[in-house]
Amino acid sequence: MSYILVIDDEREVGTFFLHLLEGRGYRVKLGFSGKDFSKLIQQYSFDLAFIDVKLPDTNGLDLLKQLKRTQPTCKAVVMTGYSTVKTAVDAIKYGASDYVEKPFDDIEQLEELIEGLLNNGIASSQDDMYKLAETLGFVVGTNKEMKDLLKLAYKIAKKNVNVLIEGETGTGKEVLAQFIHHASLRYDQPFIGINCGAVSETLLESELFGHEKGAFTGAIKEKKGIFEIAHRGTLFLDEIGEASLAIQVKLLRVLETGEYMRVGGEVIRKTNTRIIAASHVDLSKAVEEKKFREDLLYRLDVVKIAIPPLRERIEDLPLLLTYFLKKMNSSLSFSEESLFYLKRYHWPGNIRELMNVVKRAITLAEGETQVITPQYLPEKIKGETHPPSVRVHEKEQEEIDLETYLQQWTNHVLSLWKNNHPQVDLEYVLSLVKELETQIGRSFVIKTLKETIGNRKETAERLNITVRKLRYLLKEKGADSKV
């Protein structure tokens, strides 16, 4: 017989769970505060706990952490209102199995969740998760950050919330968006993607909302927009940061009301489309620079998922190589020497660049050898030698001498400039410029922190930056959240 704990200050919620669960043979214990929670977990061993995020005397996340410390095998579900969905997503990161929104509109879905959690449905669910990822070509590997990312994406997929995916160019943002769509309840509806930076403002408006006949020169007939075609499905807005402010205003209206009008139209139309947006730029920084609307970011950023660049999950490189070789029906393999070069390369183009390198190597080596040696790799990979201070661990960065770094950085860039090879990877060079900016900022922060004896507020004031910016430069956790 399973014991279920329900902690919620709304007594009608407790009454609802009593009627729902006791009739099915479960033992239910009710609590209405953090104090009640502490007593109950000392008296009973629970199999499942429902915890409200907002309680009169404590925070539901604190209770979740306490539960995971004292009864780690107990599965947990947090209960939340729509306005606190962000907090619920944090709860999943802290170990919650899922979250549900109040009021409970779909009782059958809630019952299925409970049955699945209590009958070890998690194992089969995770199997389904990895199979779906493999089918869609989203290679997770052994990197912990990637595994956590996939679990979060899978759990929020079935929730009707917007998702913002951040990551460098080529990290696989669209593939992750497709994974979320296929894991959602909208899997049998359309998934349509559009790159907001690839088309002009006028064309983008027409693509998104459609247009009436004669709306503009060349509009010889009416056209349905993506919001109309993707009704009940998922719309993937890639490079949302490239959308003009005028388009952003129209997107905001759709997200707030579900309403839009075709270009040149007068009829208000409705859509029920889930938005998954992606950007390779920091949208919070774009808001500060007045290039992106803060209210639109708030609507898009209900759940944020950041995909790490390939260089931060380089341990997965052999698995990715195997995947691409198999995908391209090649029996070739990479030599150890080739792996050495590939692992030390910076990969500014990430997974997409790796796929192109594999494709190139197969084309050149097929019919000549069974093993891809360094001679089949691009010169940029074989010839790249990073200066010691350009690629260092975070702990080493704290002790770095700025003058030495600048000298080595300059020498490295000049060596690329004077390189006689026909190919120079401009993306890599530009990534070095970004690293230079970050390292200089970090060095100034560390120097000033020493002068202020670690006072972050005073340091930020001296450098004329926000504390959030300071934390970002120091790569501290939570630096991307509002402070």
C-alpha positions in Angstrom: 0.0 0.0 0.0 1.5 3.4 -1.1 1.7 6.4 1.2 1.1 9.7 -0.5 1.8 13.1 1.1 -0.1 16.3 0.1 1.1 19.7 1.3 -1.1 22.6 0.3 -2.5 25.5 2.3 -5.7 25.3 0.3 -7.8 22.8 2.2 -10.1 22.0 -0.8 -7.0 20.7 -2.6 -6.3 18.3 0.2 -10.0 17.2 0.2 -9.8 16.7 -3.6 -6.8 14.3 -3.2 -8.5 12.4 -0.3 -11.5 11.7 -2.5 -9.4 10.9 -5.6 -6.8 8.6 -3.9 -8.3 6.9 -0.9 -11.0 5.3 -3.0 -8.2 3.7 -5.0 -6.5 2.1 -1.9 -3.8 4.7 -1.3 -3.0 6.1 2.2 -3.1 9.9 2.1 -1.6 12.3 4.7 -2.5 16.0 4.5 -0.4 18.9 5.6 -1.1 22.7 5.2 2.3 24.2 6.0 6.0 23.7 6.2 5.6 22.8 9.9 3.1 20.1 9.1 5.5 18.8 6.4 8.4 18.4 8.9 6.2 16.5 11.3 4.7 14.1 8.7 8.1 13.1 7.1 9.4 12.2 10.6 6.3 10.0 11.3 5.9 8.3 7.9 7.8 7.0 4.9 6.2 8.2 1.7 6.2 6.9 -1.8 4.9 10.1 -3.5 4.6 13.7 -2.4 2.5 16.5 -3.8 4.0 19.9 -2.6 2.6 23.3 -3.4 5.2 25.9 -4.5 3.7 28.7 -2.4 3.0 28.0 1.3 2.3 30.5 4.1 5.4 29.8 6.2 7.9 28.4 3.6 8.9 27.8 0.0 7.9 24.6 -1.6 11.3 24.2 -3.2 12.9 24.2 0.3 10.5 21.4 1.3 11.5 19.5 -1.9 15.2 19.7 -1.1 14.4 18.6 2.5 12.4 15.6 1.2 15.1 14.5 -1.2 17.6 14.6 1.7 15.5 12.7 4.2 13.5 10.4 1.9 15.5 10.2 -1.4 13.4 7.4 -2.8 10.1 9.3 -2.5 9.0 10.7 -5.8 7.8 14.4 -5.8 5.4 16.5 -7.8 5.2 20.2 -7.3 1.9 22.0 -7.6 1.8 25.5 -9.2 -0.2 28.2 -10.8 0.7 29.4 -14.3 2.5 32.5 -12.9 5.0 30.2 -11.0 5.8 27.8 -13.8 9.4 29.0 -13.8 9.7 28.0 -10.2 8.2 24.6 -11.0 10.8 24.1 -13.7 13.5 24.8 -11.1 11.9 22.1 -9.0 12.5 19.5 -11.7 16.1 20.5 -11.6 16.1 19.9 -7.9 14.7 16.4 -8.3 11.0 16.7 -8.7 9.6 14.0 -11.0 7.1 16.5 -12.5 4.8 19.5 -11.9 1.1 20.0 -12.3 -0.8 23.3 -12.7 -3.8 24.2 -10.5 -6.7 24.0 -11.0 -6.5 20.4 -12.1 -8.4 20.5 -15.5 -7.5 17.0 -16.7 -8.2 14.5 -13.8 -7.5 11.5 -16.0 -4.0 12.9 -16.9 -3.4 13.4 -13.2 -4.4 9.8 -12.4 -2.1 8.5 -15.1 0.8 10.6 -13.7 0.2 9.1 -10.2 -0.1 5.5 -11.5 3.1 5.9 -13.6 5.2 7.3 -10.7 4.0 4.7 -8.2 4.3 1.7 -10.6 7.9 2.5 -11.7 6.8 4.1 -14.9 9.8 6.3 -14.8 12.2 3.6 -16.2 10.0 2.9 -19.2 9.5 6.6 -19.7 13.2 7.3 -19.8 13.6 4.5 -22.3 11.1 6.2 -24.5 12.9 9.5 -24.0 16.3 8.2 -25.2 14.7 6.2 -28.1 12.9 9.3 -29.3 16.1 11.4 -29.0 18.0 8.7 -31.0 15.3 8.5 -33.7 15.4 12.3 -34.2 19.2 12.5 -34.2 19.6 14.3 -31.0 22.8 12.7 -29.6 23.0 13.0 -25.9 26.2 11.0 -25.0 27.6 10.8 -21.5 27.8 14.5 -20.7 25.8 15.2 -17.5 24.7 18.6 -18.7 23.2 17.1 -21.8 21.5 14.3 -19.9 19.9 16.8 -17.5 18.9 19.0 -20.5 17.1 16.1 -22.2 15.3 15.1 -19.0 14.0 18.7 -18.5 13.0 18.9 -22.2 11.1 15.7 -22.0 9.2 16.6 -18.8 8.2 20.1 -20.0 7.3 18.8 -23.5 3.8 17.7 -22.4 3.2 21.0 -20.7 1.5 23.7 -22.8 4.3 26.3 -22.1 6.6 28.2 -24.5 10.2 27.3 -24.5 13.3 29.3 -25.3 16.4 27.4 -26.5 19.7 29.1 -26.3 23.0 27.9 -27.8 25.7 28.7 -30.2 25.2 28.3 -34.0 25.2 24.6 -34.9 24.6 23.1 -31.5 21.3 21.5 -32.6 18.6 23.9 -31.4 16.1 22.9 -34.1 16.6 19.2 -33.4 15.9 19.8 -29.7 12.8 21.7 -30.7 11.6 18.8 -32.8 12.3 16.5 -29.8 10.1 18.6 -27.6 7.3 18.7 -30.2 7.4 14.9 -30.8 7.4 14.3 -27.0 4.4 16.6 -26.5 0.7 16.0 -26.8 0.9 17.9 -30.1 3.1 15.2 -31.8 0.4 14.4 -34.4 0.0 18.1 -35.4 2.3 20.2 -37.6 5.8 21.3 -36.6 6.9 24.3 -38.7 10.1 26.2 -38.4 11.2 29.5 -39.8 14.5 31.4 -39.5 13.6 35.0 -38.5 17.0 36.3 -39.7 16.9 34.7 -43.1 14.0 36.7 -44.6 13.1 40.4 -44.8 10.7 42.1 -42.4 7.9 42.3 -44.9 8.3 38.7 -46.0 8.6 37.4 -42.4 5.3 39.2 -41.5 3.6 37.5 -44.5 5.1 34.1 -43.7 4.0 34.3 -40.0 0.5 35.8 -40.4 -0.4 35.3 -44.0 -1.7 38.0 -46.4 -4.8 38.9 -48.3 -4.9 39.3 -52.1 -3.6 42.7 -53.1 -2.1 43.4 -49.7 1.2 44.5 -51.3 2.9 44.4 -54.7 3.1 40.8 -55.8 0.3 39.5 -53.5 -1.7 38.1 -56.4 -3.7 35.7 -54.2 -4.4 35.2 -50.5 -1.9 33.2 -48.4 -2.2 31.3 -45.1 0.4 32.2 -42.6 2.4 29.8 -40.4 0.3 30.6 -37.3 -2.8 29.4 -39.3 -1.1 26.3 -40.7 0.5 25.3 -37.4 -2.8 25.7 -35.4 -2.7 23.1 -32.6 0.9 22.3 -33.5 4.3 23.8 -32.8 6.0 26.8 -34.4 9.8 27.0 -34.1 11.1 30.6 -34.4 14.8 30.2 -35.0 17.1 33.2 -34.5 14.2 35.1 -32.8 16.7 37.8 -31.8 16.9 38.8 -35.5 13.2 39.7 -35.8 12.6 43.5 -36.1 10.9 45.4 -33.3 7.8 45.8 -35.5 7.5 42.0 -35.9 8.2 41.6 -32.1 5.1 43.7 -31.3 2.9 41.5 -33.5 4.4 38.3 -32.0 3.7 39.7 -28.5 0.0 40.1 -29.4 -0.3 36.6 -30.6 1.4 35.2 -27.4 -0.8 37.3 -25.2 -4.2 36.8 -26.9 -3.8 34.1 -29.4 -5.1 36.6 -32.0 -3.6 38.0 -35.2 -4.6 39.5 -38.6 -3.3 38.7 -42.0 -1.3 41.4 -43.8 -3.9 43.7 -45.4 -6.7 41.9 -43.6 -9.4 43.1 -41.3 -10.6 39.8 -39.8 -9.2 38.8 -36.4 -8.1 35.2 -36.4 -7.4 32.8 -33.5 -4.5 30.3 -33.2 -3.6 27.7 -30.6 0.1 27.3 -31.5 2.9 26.4 -29.1 6.0 28.5 -29.6 9.5 27.2 -29.3 12.0 30.0 -29.9 15.8 29.8 -30.3 18.6 32.3 -30.4 22.4 32.2 -30.6 22.6 35.6 -29.0 22.0 36.5 -25.4 18.4 37.9 -25.5 18.8 39.5 -22.0 21.7 41.5 -23.3 19.7 42.4 -26.4 17.0 43.7 -24.1 19.5 45.9 -22.3 20.7 47.2 -25.7 17.0 48.0 -26.7 17.2 45.5 -29.6 14.7 43.1 -28.1 11.4 43.7 -26.2 11.5 42.7 -22.6 7.8 41.8 -22.5 8.3 39.5 -25.4 11.3 37.8 -23.8 9.1 37.3 -20.7 6.5 35.5 -22.8 9.0 33.4 -24.6 11.2 32.5 -21.7 8.7 30.4 -19.6 11.2 27.6 -19.8 14.8 28.2 -20.9 17.1 25.4 -22.1 20.7 26.2 -22.9 22.6 23.7 -25.2 26.3 23.5 -24.3 28.8 24.0 -27.2 30.6 20.9 -28.5 33.9 22.0 -26.9 32.3 21.7 -23.5 31.1 18.2 -24.1 34.2 17.0 -26.0 34.0 13.6 -24.3 31.0 12.8 -26.5 33.1 13.4 -29.7 33.8 9.6 -30.4 30.1 8.9 -30.0 29.1 11.7 -32.4 31.6 10.5 -34.9 30.2 7.0 -34.8 26.7 8.4 -35.2 27.6 10.4 -38.3 29.5 7.6 -39.9 26.5 5.3 -39.4 24.1 8.0 -40.7 26.2 8.3 -43.8 26.4 4.5 -44.3 30.2 4.5 -44.0 32.3 1.6 -42.7 35.3 3.9 -42.2 36.7 4.8 -38.7 38.9 7.6 -37.4 42.4 6.9 -36.4 43.7 7.8 -32.9 45.8 10.5 -34.3 42.8 12.0 -36.1 40.9 11.8 -32.8 43.7 13.7 -31.1 43.4 16.6 -33.6 39.5 16.6 -33.5 39.4 16.7 -29.7 41.8 19.6 -29.3 39.9 21.7 -32.0 37.7 24.5 -30.8 34.6 23.7 -33.0 33.1 27.2 -33.4 30.5 25.6 -35.7 29.7 22.9 -33.2 27.8 19.8 -34.2 27.0 21.1 -37.7 30.7 21.8 -38.4 31.6 18.3 -37.1 29.1 16.7 -39.5 30.6 18.6 -42.4 34.1 17.5 -41.4 32.9 13.9 -41.3 31.2 14.2 -44.6 34.3 15.7 -46.2 36.6 13.0 -44.7 34.3 10.2 -46.0 34.3 11.7 -49.5 38.1 12.0 -49.6 38.9 8.7 -48.0 36.3 6.4 -49.4 37.9 3.8 -51.7 41.4 4.6 -50.5 41.5 3.4 -46.9 39.4 2.0 -44.1 40.8 4.4 -41.5 40.5 8.2 -41.7 44.0 9.6 -40.9 44.8 13.3 -40.4 45.6 13.8 -44.1 41.8 13.7 -44.7 41.1 16.4 -42.1 40.9 20.1 -43.0 44.1 22.1 -42.5 42.3 24.4 -40.0 41.9 21.4 -37.6 45.5 20.1 -38.0 47.1 23.5 -37.9 45.2 25.0 -35.0 47.4 25.5 -31.9 45.8 27.4 -29.1 47.9 29.7 -27.0 48.0 28.4 -23.4 45.9 31.2 -22.0 43.2 31.0 -24.7 41.9 27.6 -23.6 42.3 27.2 -19.9 40.2 25.9 -17.0 38.1 28.4 -15.0 40.3 28.0 -11.9 43.4 28.8 -14.0 41.7 31.8 -15.5 41.4 33.4 -12.0 45.2 33.6 -11.8 45.8 34.6 -15.4 48.0 37.6 -16.1 46.1 39.9 -18.4 49.3 41.3 -20.0 50.6 37.8 -20.8 47.1 36.7 -22.1 46.9 39.8 -24.5 50.4 39.1 -25.8 49.7 35.4 -26.5 46.2 36.2 -27.9 47.7 38.7 -30.3 50.4 36.3 -31.4 47.9 33.6 -32.1 45.6 35.8 -34.1 48.5 37.2 -36.1 49.7 33.7 -36.9 46.2 33.0 -38.3 46.4 36.2 -40.3 49.8 35.3 -41.8 48.7 31.7 -42.3 49.5 30.5 -45.9 46.7 27.9 -45.9 43.9 28.6 -48.4 41.2 28.1 -45.7 40.8 30.3 -42.6 37.8 29.6 -40.3 36.4 33.1 -39.8 33.9 31.8 -37.2 36.8 30.6 -35.1 38.6 33.9 -35.4 35.4 35.8 -34.4 35.0 33.4 -31.4 38.5 34.4 -30.3 37.4 38.0 -30.3 34.4 37.2 -28.1 36.7 35.3 -25.7 39.1 38.2 -25.6 36.2 40.5 -24.6 35.1 38.0 -21.9 38.6 37.5 -20.6 39.3 41.2 -20.3 36.1 41.8 -18.5 36.7 38.9 -16.2 40.3 40.1 -15.4 39.0 43.6 -14.5 36.3 42.1 -12.3 38.8 39.9 -10.4 41.2 42.7 -10.0 38.5 45.0 -8.6 37.1 42.3 -6.4 40.5 42.0 -4.7 40.6 45.7 -4.2 37.1 45.7 -2.6 37.8 42.6 -0.5 35.2 40.6 -2.4 32.4 43.2 -2.2 30.4 42.4 -5.4 28.1 45.4 -5.1 31.0 47.9 -4.7 32.9 46.1 -7.5 29.9 46.5 -9.9 29.5 50.2 -9.0 33.3 50.9 -9.6 33.1 49.1 -13.0 29.8 50.7 -14.0 28.1 47.3 -14.6 25.2 45.4 -13.0 25.8 42.7 -10.4 24.2 40.3 -12.8 26.8 41.2 -15.5 29.5 40.7 -12.9 28.3 37.3 -12.1 28.0 36.5 -15.8 31.7 37.4 -16.3 32.7 35.2 -13.4 30.6 32.4 -14.9 28.7 31.9 -11.6 25.5 29.8 -11.5 22.3 31.7 -11.8 24.0 34.6 -13.6 21.4 34.4 -16.3 18.5 35.0 -13.9 17.2 38.4 -13.0 18.6 40.0 -9.9 
